Amino acid sequence: MTTTTDYTVSGMTCSHCVAAVREEIGRLAGVQQVDVDLAAGRVTVTSTEPLPRADVAAAVDEAGYDLIGS
């Protein structure tokens, strides 16, 4: 079973931003795919089980950006 969750991330402005967010979230256990829509600031994460929001927020923070609504 997989879970897909959408998040909003602020501060991303370029392809380097996208790569940094994708890499950090991709390191979380169970993550299968990370899709980033730069224009919308939306990140869609597909994982084997629901991820704790705090873990996603920490990964986004590590990349240098902010998870909106965390």
Buried (B, 14 or more C-beta within 10 A) or exposed (E): EEEEEEBBBEEBEEEEBBEBBBEBBEEBEBBEEBEBBBEEBBBEBBBEEEBEEEBBBBBBEBBEBBBEEE
